[in-house]
Amino acid sequence: MKNLWSNKDAKAAIAKYAKQGVNEDLALRVYTSRLIGGVPALVIHGGGNTSVKTRMKDFLGHEVDVLCVKGSGWDLASIEPQGLPALYREPLSEVRKWKKLSDEDMVKFQRLNLLDPASPNPSVETLLHAFLPHKFVDHSHTKAVLSVSDQKDGMAICREIYGSRVAVLPFVMPGFDLAKATADLYDKHPDIEGIVLHKHGLFSFGDTAKQSYDRMIKLVTMAERYIAAKPAYRPVAIKMDARAAKTADIAPIIRGACAVDQGGGAYSRLVLDFRTSKKVRDFVDSENLAKDGVRGVMTPDHIIRTKNKPLILPFAQASALELYGRNVAKEVAKYRKTYIKYFEKNNKKAGGVKTMLDPSPRVAYAPGLGLFGMGGDAKAAKIAADLAEILVSTVLDADRVGRYEALPESELFAMEYWSLEQAKLGKSKPKALAGQIAVITGGGGTIGAATAHLFAAQGAQVAVLDKDMKAAQKVADDMGGLALACDVTNEGSITKAYRRICEIYGGVDILVSNAGAAWQSPMESMDDSLLRKSFELNFFAHNKMAQQAVAIMKAQGTGGALLFNISKQAVNPGAGFGAYGLPKAAVLFLMRQYALECGQYGIRANGLNADRIRSGLLNDAMIAGRSQARGLSEAQYLGGNLLGREVLAGDVAQGFLHHALALKTTGDITTIDGGNVAAMMR
């Protein structure tokens, strides 16, 4: 493990934060916290915390002794001083004398002693940091230490590695009891440099930030060297006599099988995140995967992100995807049944007071390909995939040392259903499009961008497709989505985009077929090439996008929505706009045909007829020309409807959202034009 301490960077951190009124102790605490948090092998997704004991002024201006400790929700890799809330030290030290303190009361007590009541909740291990006498304390869930600790005889192995430099504590649930046990252990061994919490993690401490950090790196390095001295280990691989399917082909199948039918066309869906590497393939291709792959999480707090065990998938043959789909459905059903039994058994032991979480898997191992993380959104899926990937590496290292063994099921259940851990995940109501994946063509344009932002705000993962990659990327960057260059008149480009979406997110639930362009010419003198060009973009592209979306939606088996940006031109043509109106009229009937044929799969097809929207299609020059031709001002032209209001791109986006949520509407046209009698549907 490389030591990243730099005297120059440390001084720079002190100078930087001094300008913000932050003292040297806290500045160095931020600096070394970031050093630790920036290394996945040390800390991954909240799996660690840090603290410093210093002096600060309270609201009355009195200097007081405080403990600054990592706050809930902050990432050590990017932590700032406000992510280390300060607590009065004296009351924290006093409670060590107590015999009992419930988790809920502990949280209340810690908040009661915050200098700033607006601070985030301090770490659940705050009292552990408080009870140790050292100025700086660092805690990591380091992969190397867990590889040697997550063994049947892990405590003995740790003592062999560290001797008297480190004390080893049997597993205790985080909270008041762990804080007292750790402090008691330190009192018996006051000369130690750190403490290993069996099957949990590592604490180091020191009088300076550098000393505590140096000790952390040194202790981790000792574990790494111990592992490296053992014979290399690689599982025996299964024989694969057939060609494996591609990730893009199986992801929608897995995603659909893991969705939960809520009734009435609604599904609770998950987003996927695929990972592969030599280590991952060594692990998931093992002939003993069914046994070795379900030994449990590397440290207990991961269970709320990944569940204790993954879904073990069958090998996917490229030539037998239909059979694969049936087998995956069986495995998911079996997984849920097993999880329910696990819950019922352990909940009974706990007094039957818990409410069962979603029994669907959060990690899936796919022999021949890699692994999938799954979650309610892309962030949760990424966290699950990150944790699964590092678990694979930890297990492979552990099996070099001996035999990987996680905590007993009962201990892990207690953590999975621990009220304080559940609080980390939040209790907010899911957004309207949570777990859904939307594809928007012409996503770099005005209407596409407005729709992308609205869908993302409602919880969807959005893929922004546009021929102009720069425009697509800007929209995606602004709303946290995926940008893909796609020429919707080119079938190969469409296929490539869809496959990438399936690889990144796992499938497609909503298609907003929005891309289009208007060309003007009187019909009597229109060149065939212009009309054909318009039909390619304004009709055939819609069909090509819909065809491939339907194939993915059918593989998922959870329905979906095909949403077409048609136009009032489809029913109320304008002079000189035949090249645009003719294909749009065809799209109207295309939408109805999809509604007719795909309703049996739960796939809805609807369209919007919008008019006079400022966009790349109706640009300033066209607005000026059309206004002048009608003898109107631009404001009169754009507001020339029954309501007298200009219709905006955001109004069109709201129309698309309406249809994305209207689970029992198909074959419908919604007009968004402020009121135009001639364009009203009859």
FIFIZA-18783 format. One line per 8 residues: number of its first residue (from 1); for each residue x, y, z of C-alpha. Coordinates in steps of 0.02 Angstrom, whole numbers, plus 50000, padded with zeros to 5 digits. Example, Ala and Ser with C-alpha at 12.3 -4.5 7.8 and 13.67 -1.06 7.14 Angstrom:
2
1> 50615,49775,50390 ~ 50684,49947,50357
***
This chain:
682
1> 50000,50000,50000 ~ 50080,50162,49942 ~ 50098,50302,50070 ~ 50028,50459,49986 ~ 50075,50585,50121 ~ 50155,50743,50052 ~ 50223,50881,50164 ~ 50191,51005,50025
9> 50009,50951,50003 ~ 49982,50949,50191 ~ 50044,51129,50206 ~ 49935,51179,50059 ~ 49782,51104,50145 ~ 49821,51200,50304 ~ 49838,51363,50206 ~ 49682,51331,50102
17> 49568,51296,50250 ~ 49644,51433,50359 ~ 49563,51557,50239 ~ 49396,51476,50283 ~ 49428,51493,50470 ~ 49470,51308,50491 ~ 49608,51265,50615 ~ 49762,51162,50573
25> 49700,51004,50660 ~ 49540,50996,50558 ~ 49630,51044,50397 ~ 49750,50898,50417 ~ 49603,50786,50465 ~ 49521,50829,50299 ~ 49685,50802,50206 ~ 49721,50627,50272
33> 49537,50577,50265 ~ 49544,50611,50079 ~ 49705,50511,50062 ~ 49619,50362,50141 ~ 49451,50383,50055 ~ 49529,50400,49883 ~ 49595,50221,49885 ~ 49457,50091,49854
41> 49561,49954,49934 ~ 49550,50053,50096 ~ 49377,50129,50094 ~ 49232,50099,49977 ~ 49061,50184,49985 ~ 49058,50246,50163 ~ 49151,50098,50236 ~ 49260,50195,50356
49> 49271,50352,50462 ~ 49398,50470,50537 ~ 49408,50592,50682 ~ 49515,50724,50768 ~ 49509,50793,50944 ~ 49538,50980,50945 ~ 49474,51145,51017 ~ 49344,51260,50940
57> 49234,51406,50990 ~ 49053,51369,51030 ~ 48905,51486,51001 ~ 48950,51585,51156 ~ 49127,51612,51094 ~ 49202,51497,51226 ~ 49344,51382,51174 ~ 49293,51202,51208
65> 49364,51029,51182 ~ 49279,50945,51035 ~ 49282,50787,50933 ~ 49265,50812,50745 ~ 49206,50649,50666 ~ 49145,50598,50495 ~ 48963,50639,50466 ~ 48834,50524,50389
73> 48818,50542,50201 ~ 48993,50611,50173 ~ 49121,50521,50066 ~ 49297,50520,50138 ~ 49369,50540,49963 ~ 49291,50712,49943 ~ 49255,50764,50122 ~ 49259,50946,50175
81> 49271,51019,50351 ~ 49081,51028,50365 ~ 49078,50840,50337 ~ 49165,50818,50505 ~ 49038,50887,50630 ~ 49105,50941,50799 ~ 49037,50872,50963 ~ 49074,50922,51143
89> 49202,50796,51207 ~ 49165,50796,51392 ~ 48986,50726,51384 ~ 49043,50594,51258 ~ 49178,50534,51378 ~ 49055,50529,51523 ~ 48943,50396,51445 ~ 49082,50268,51445
97> 49034,50238,51626 ~ 48860,50185,51574 ~ 48813,50002,51558 ~ 48685,50022,51421 ~ 48638,50145,51286 ~ 48515,50100,51147 ~ 48558,50140,50967 ~ 48416,50266,50953
105> 48465,50352,51115 ~ 48646,50353,51060 ~ 48599,50448,50901 ~ 48495,50572,51003 ~ 48635,50594,51129 ~ 48762,50628,50992 ~ 48649,50756,50908 ~ 48618,50838,51077
113> 48806,50869,51091 ~ 48836,50944,50919 ~ 48909,51120,50918 ~ 48804,51157,50765 ~ 48631,51078,50770 ~ 48621,51090,50580 ~ 48766,50969,50560 ~ 48741,50796,50483
121> 48721,50647,50600 ~ 48892,50598,50668 ~ 48955,50423,50627 ~ 48877,50277,50722 ~ 49055,50244,50782 ~ 49075,50418,50858 ~ 49086,50351,51036 ~ 49222,50229,50985
129> 49326,50376,50922 ~ 49284,50475,51078 ~ 49334,50338,51200 ~ 49507,50314,51123 ~ 49633,50440,51193 ~ 49724,50481,51031 ~ 49710,50648,50943 ~ 49686,50568,50770
137> 49592,50405,50738 ~ 49570,50322,50568 ~ 49453,50178,50525 ~ 49451,50082,50362 ~ 49368,49928,50290 ~ 49529,49882,50203 ~ 49524,49738,50081 ~ 49690,49663,50135
145> 49648,49657,50320 ~ 49476,49585,50283 ~ 49556,49450,50173 ~ 49655,49388,50322 ~ 49520,49425,50451 ~ 49374,49345,50358 ~ 49432,49170,50400 ~ 49376,49040,50527
153> 49540,49071,50619 ~ 49554,49252,50563 ~ 49593,49320,50736 ~ 49741,49201,50754 ~ 49805,49249,50580 ~ 49796,49434,50624 ~ 49894,49403,50784 ~ 50023,49307,50682
161> 50042,49453,50562 ~ 50045,49595,50688 ~ 50107,49523,50851 ~ 50097,49651,50990 ~ 50081,49801,50873 ~ 49894,49773,50853 ~ 49755,49707,50965 ~ 49617,49600,50891
169> 49436,49615,50945 ~ 49301,49485,50909 ~ 49156,49551,50807 ~ 49036,49666,50900 ~ 48893,49761,50817 ~ 48937,49945,50791 ~ 48868,50062,50923 ~ 48889,50085,51110
177> 48942,49906,51148 ~ 49079,49909,51015 ~ 49141,50077,51078 ~ 49158,50011,51256 ~ 49237,49847,51201 ~ 49366,49937,51094 ~ 49412,50058,51232 ~ 49427,49916,51358
185> 49540,49821,51239 ~ 49650,49974,51215 ~ 49666,49997,51403 ~ 49739,49822,51413 ~ 49862,49857,51271 ~ 49907,50043,51281 ~ 50062,50026,51170 ~ 49971,49963,51014
193> 49966,50056,50847 ~ 49797,49991,50793 ~ 49651,49875,50823 ~ 49580,49745,50704 ~ 49394,49721,50721 ~ 49368,49541,50668 ~ 49275,49531,50501 ~ 49241,49718,50508
201> 49394,49827,50481 ~ 49548,49914,50551 ~ 49578,50062,50668 ~ 49742,50156,50678 ~ 49779,50305,50787 ~ 49914,50430,50832 ~ 49959,50597,50905 ~ 49973,50676,50733
209> 49878,50656,50571 ~ 50035,50590,50487 ~ 50070,50463,50623 ~ 49894,50391,50618 ~ 49895,50386,50427 ~ 50070,50310,50420 ~ 50015,50173,50540 ~ 49861,50135,50435
217> 49966,50115,50277 ~ 50099,50013,50367 ~ 49972,49893,50445 ~ 49882,49868,50280 ~ 50047,49837,50192 ~ 50091,49701,50318 ~ 49929,49610,50276 ~ 49961,49631,50090
225> 50135,49556,50107 ~ 50068,49411,50208 ~ 49944,49372,50069 ~ 50074,49393,49931 ~ 50187,49265,50016 ~ 50054,49132,49997 ~ 50039,49024,49840 ~ 49940,49103,49698
233> 49759,49046,49692 ~ 49646,49033,49540 ~ 49482,48937,49540 ~ 49459,48794,49417 ~ 49354,48859,49273 ~ 49198,48777,49205 ~ 49201,48708,49029 ~ 49109,48817,48905
241> 49069,48716,48751 ~ 48960,48850,48671 ~ 48983,49033,48629 ~ 48928,49148,48769 ~ 48791,49274,48738 ~ 48834,49459,48740 ~ 48803,49569,48891 ~ 48679,49676,48794
249> 48575,49520,48755 ~ 48559,49453,48931 ~ 48549,49614,49032 ~ 48366,49649,48985 ~ 48321,49468,49025 ~ 48400,49480,49198 ~ 48327,49651,49230 ~ 48153,49594,49181
257> 48162,49439,49291 ~ 48213,49545,49441 ~ 48072,49671,49418 ~ 47921,49656,49533 ~ 47745,49664,49462 ~ 47646,49792,49562 ~ 47485,49763,49464 ~ 47394,49872,49339
265> 47544,49880,49223 ~ 47661,49951,49357 ~ 47828,49870,49396 ~ 47962,49902,49524 ~ 48117,49898,49414 ~ 48303,49895,49446 ~ 48446,49976,49350 ~ 48597,49866,49310
273> 48785,49902,49311 ~ 48896,49773,49225 ~ 49077,49735,49274 ~ 49207,49618,49206 ~ 49394,49592,49226 ~ 49516,49448,49236 ~ 49484,49430,49424 ~ 49296,49440,49403
281> 49300,49310,49263 ~ 49412,49194,49365 ~ 49284,49201,49503 ~ 49118,49191,49408 ~ 49184,49058,49288 ~ 49233,48943,49431 ~ 49162,48768,49432 ~ 49130,48794,49620
289> 49039,48960,49599 ~ 48875,48892,49669 ~ 48965,48856,49834 ~ 49105,48984,49838 ~ 49003,49129,49774 ~ 48877,49132,49916 ~ 48988,49141,50070 ~ 48930,49314,50121
297> 48985,49496,50123 ~ 49162,49548,50169 ~ 49104,49671,50303 ~ 48930,49682,50376 ~ 48880,49858,50324 ~ 48890,49806,50140 ~ 48737,49697,50163 ~ 48617,49844,50150
305> 48686,49879,49975 ~ 48712,49705,49905 ~ 48615,49584,50017 ~ 48716,49442,50091 ~ 48714,49329,49940 ~ 48713,49357,49752 ~ 48604,49281,49619 ~ 48701,49142,49531
313> 48649,49139,49349 ~ 48666,48996,49226 ~ 48788,49007,49081 ~ 48706,49102,48937 ~ 48725,49022,48766 ~ 48711,49145,48623 ~ 48604,49022,48527 ~ 48481,48985,48669
321> 48422,49151,48741 ~ 48240,49097,48755 ~ 48289,48949,48863 ~ 48406,49062,48960 ~ 48262,49179,48997 ~ 48158,49039,49071 ~ 48304,48978,49176 ~ 48341,49153,49242
329> 48160,49175,49294 ~ 48170,49011,49391 ~ 48332,49063,49477 ~ 48261,49233,49528 ~ 48104,49150,49598 ~ 48214,49028,49694 ~ 48321,49172,49759 ~ 48169,49266,49823
337> 48100,49111,49906 ~ 48266,49079,49993 ~ 48276,49260,50051 ~ 48100,49253,50122 ~ 48146,49097,50221 ~ 48304,49182,50283 ~ 48202,49332,50339 ~ 48066,49232,50424
345> 48189,49123,50519 ~ 48296,49266,50583 ~ 48152,49385,50612 ~ 48070,49255,50724 ~ 48229,49248,50827 ~ 48229,49438,50835 ~ 48053,49442,50903 ~ 47959,49464,50739
353> 47970,49654,50742 ~ 48050,49685,50571 ~ 47968,49720,50403 ~ 48045,49623,50260 ~ 48145,49718,50130 ~ 48130,49685,49944 ~ 48184,49503,49921 ~ 48256,49532,49746
361> 48445,49514,49722 ~ 48563,49662,49710 ~ 48712,49569,49635 ~ 48712,49436,49500 ~ 48858,49328,49441 ~ 48851,49285,49256 ~ 48973,49145,49206 ~ 49060,49182,49043
369> 49034,49369,49059 ~ 49056,49450,49231 ~ 48942,49520,49365 ~ 48798,49643,49380 ~ 48761,49765,49519 ~ 48577,49811,49535 ~ 48487,49954,49619 ~ 48341,50073,49612
377> 48446,50196,49512 ~ 48614,50203,49424 ~ 48702,50263,49582 ~ 48637,50119,49688 ~ 48680,49995,49549 ~ 48856,50065,49539 ~ 48880,50049,49726 ~ 48820,49868,49722
385> 48936,49830,49575 ~ 49084,49916,49660 ~ 49057,49816,49819 ~ 49035,49654,49723 ~ 49194,49684,49625 ~ 49298,49717,49780 ~ 49218,49567,49867 ~ 49278,49456,49725
393> 49455,49520,49747 ~ 49445,49500,49936 ~ 49383,49321,49924 ~ 49517,49271,49799 ~ 49651,49342,49916 ~ 49569,49260,50067 ~ 49571,49091,49982 ~ 49758,49110,49956
401> 49776,49123,50144 ~ 49651,48990,50191 ~ 49463,48986,50166 ~ 49354,49142,50157 ~ 49218,49146,50289 ~ 49097,49288,50324 ~ 49004,49323,50485 ~ 48863,49206,50538
409> 48695,49235,50456 ~ 48616,49295,50619 ~ 48747,49433,50640 ~ 48723,49490,50460 ~ 48534,49490,50479 ~ 48552,49602,50631 ~ 48653,49724,50525 ~ 48538,49715,50373
417> 48388,49757,50481 ~ 48478,49874,50602 ~ 48378,50035,50615 ~ 48533,50145,50604 ~ 48593,50061,50445 ~ 48421,50073,50368 ~ 48422,50259,50403 ~ 48571,50277,50285
425> 48465,50223,50139 ~ 48329,50349,50175 ~ 48142,50327,50186 ~ 48086,50446,50049 ~ 47952,50394,49926 ~ 48024,50336,49758 ~ 48007,50461,49617 ~ 47878,50431,49480
433> 48003,50358,49355 ~ 48121,50276,49481 ~ 48209,50125,49408 ~ 48154,50163,49230 ~ 48269,50189,49082 ~ 48219,50317,48951 ~ 48292,50342,48778 ~ 48268,50512,48697
441> 48312,50543,48515 ~ 48352,50719,48461 ~ 48402,50735,48643 ~ 48522,50878,48609 ~ 48384,50989,48541 ~ 48265,51103,48634 ~ 48121,50982,48659 ~ 48236,50833,48686
449> 48336,50926,48818 ~ 48180,50984,48910 ~ 48113,50806,48911 ~ 48279,50733,48969 ~ 48288,50854,49115 ~ 48108,50821,49167 ~ 48124,50632,49156 ~ 48287,50635,49254
457> 48205,50743,49388 ~ 48070,50610,49402 ~ 48199,50474,49436 ~ 48230,50399,49263 ~ 48401,50353,49197 ~ 48407,50447,49032 ~ 48505,50406,48874 ~ 48519,50561,48765
465> 48538,50515,48581 ~ 48584,50644,48451 ~ 48683,50654,48290 ~ 48771,50804,48369 ~ 48872,50720,48507 ~ 48927,50886,48580 ~ 48746,50940,48604 ~ 48698,50770,48676
473> 48845,50773,48797 ~ 48799,50945,48862 ~ 48621,50889,48901 ~ 48683,50727,48981 ~ 48811,50818,49086 ~ 48681,50943,49146 ~ 48558,50809,49205 ~ 48674,50664,49246
481> 48630,50549,49102 ~ 48714,50454,48961 ~ 48757,50538,48795 ~ 48770,50434,48637 ~ 48802,50488,48458 ~ 48666,50413,48351 ~ 48607,50440,48173 ~ 48426,50381,48183
489> 48420,50358,47993 ~ 48557,50227,48007 ~ 48501,50058,48074 ~ 48678,50009,48125 ~ 48697,50168,48225 ~ 48531,50134,48313 ~ 48582,49956,48355 ~ 48748,50014,48425
497> 48662,50143,48535 ~ 48534,50021,48605 ~ 48666,49891,48643 ~ 48769,50019,48736 ~ 48617,50072,48839 ~ 48585,49890,48884 ~ 48766,49867,48934 ~ 48766,50022,49044
505> 48590,50023,49118 ~ 48520,49851,49078 ~ 48376,49888,48960 ~ 48245,50012,48900 ~ 48073,50057,48970 ~ 48028,50219,48879 ~ 48068,50277,48704 ~ 48039,50460,48666
513> 48055,50461,48476 ~ 48081,50646,48455 ~ 48212,50677,48319 ~ 48148,50765,48164 ~ 48173,50907,48042 ~ 48060,51012,47930 ~ 48092,51050,47748 ~ 47982,51170,47649
521> 47926,51154,47469 ~ 47762,51160,47373 ~ 47705,50985,47326 ~ 47685,51030,47143 ~ 47870,51065,47123 ~ 47945,50956,47261 ~ 48091,50847,47212 ~ 48070,50663,47256
529> 48238,50662,47343 ~ 48178,50793,47468 ~ 48022,50694,47509 ~ 48121,50533,47527 ~ 48247,50621,47638 ~ 48106,50684,47749 ~ 48025,50513,47758 ~ 48191,50434,47812
537> 48205,50549,47962 ~ 48024,50590,48000 ~ 47948,50417,47974 ~ 48067,50270,47948 ~ 48183,50325,48089 ~ 48035,50321,48210 ~ 47995,50144,48155 ~ 48175,50084,48168
545> 48191,50156,48343 ~ 48026,50079,48396 ~ 48064,49907,48323 ~ 48224,49887,48424 ~ 48145,49960,48581 ~ 48004,49834,48569 ~ 48128,49689,48554 ~ 48213,49744,48716
553> 48048,49775,48805 ~ 47986,49602,48757 ~ 48146,49524,48826 ~ 48115,49615,48990 ~ 47932,49565,48997 ~ 47882,49720,49096 ~ 47791,49821,48964 ~ 47852,49992,48913
561> 47806,50153,48824 ~ 47835,50209,48644 ~ 47810,50397,48637 ~ 47813,50486,48469 ~ 47835,50671,48435 ~ 47714,50687,48290 ~ 47650,50862,48247 ~ 47491,50957,48216
569> 47546,50943,48032 ~ 47484,50764,48036 ~ 47302,50823,48045 ~ 47312,51008,48002 ~ 47435,51030,47858 ~ 47515,51196,47817 ~ 47550,51260,47643 ~ 47727,51221,47588
577> 47751,51093,47729 ~ 47701,50936,47636 ~ 47875,50860,47648 ~ 47857,50870,47837 ~ 47672,50838,47858 ~ 47659,50681,47750 ~ 47783,50575,47851 ~ 47711,50645,48013
585> 47538,50589,47961 ~ 47613,50417,47930 ~ 47692,50420,48104 ~ 47521,50450,48180 ~ 47459,50288,48103 ~ 47625,50202,48145 ~ 47593,50243,48328 ~ 47418,50170,48318
593> 47484,50013,48234 ~ 47609,49987,48375 ~ 47470,50016,48502 ~ 47365,49884,48413 ~ 47502,49754,48398 ~ 47603,49779,48557 ~ 47465,49799,48686 ~ 47474,49611,48715
601> 47651,49637,48784 ~ 47598,49780,48897 ~ 47686,49903,48782 ~ 47594,50067,48760 ~ 47609,50182,48608 ~ 47555,50364,48614 ~ 47596,50526,48526 ~ 47601,50714,48545
609> 47539,50840,48419 ~ 47629,51001,48463 ~ 47631,51165,48368 ~ 47739,51320,48360 ~ 47875,51270,48484 ~ 48035,51372,48481 ~ 48167,51242,48438 ~ 48298,51193,48312
617> 48155,51147,48197 ~ 48055,51308,48222 ~ 48203,51425,48236 ~ 48209,51614,48243 ~ 48223,51633,48054 ~ 48072,51521,48023 ~ 47970,51609,48157 ~ 48009,51776,48076
625> 47964,51711,47904 ~ 47801,51629,47956 ~ 47750,51781,48059 ~ 47785,51900,47914 ~ 47692,51789,47792 ~ 47537,51800,47902 ~ 47554,51985,47939 ~ 47579,51953,48125
633> 47708,51997,48255 ~ 47813,51853,48319 ~ 47721,51858,48485 ~ 47553,51854,48396 ~ 47610,51710,48287 ~ 47675,51604,48432 ~ 47524,51645,48540 ~ 47400,51624,48398
641> 47292,51495,48485 ~ 47131,51488,48585 ~ 47222,51520,48749 ~ 47332,51657,48677 ~ 47486,51580,48755 ~ 47653,51531,48682 ~ 47683,51344,48700 ~ 47857,51299,48765
649> 47971,51148,48751 ~ 47939,51113,48935 ~ 47753,51095,48896 ~ 47794,50961,48769 ~ 47905,50874,48898 ~ 47759,50874,49019 ~ 47654,50789,48885 ~ 47784,50652,48865
657> 47791,50630,49054 ~ 47602,50615,49060 ~ 47606,50471,48937 ~ 47755,50389,49021 ~ 47649,50379,49179 ~ 47480,50340,49100 ~ 47486,50152,49120 ~ 47312,50122,49048
665> 47319,50236,48897 ~ 47376,50180,48724 ~ 47343,50235,48546 ~ 47313,50414,48606 ~ 47359,50582,48532 ~ 47381,50729,48650 ~ 47378,50901,48571 ~ 47495,51031,48645
673> 47460,51188,48545 ~ 47364,51307,48658 ~ 47205,51267,48563 ~ 47190,51252,48374 ~ 47017,51200,48315 ~ 47081,51141,48146 ~ 47208,51026,48231 ~ 47089,50952,48358
681> 47075,50763,48347 ~ 46908,50697,48287
***
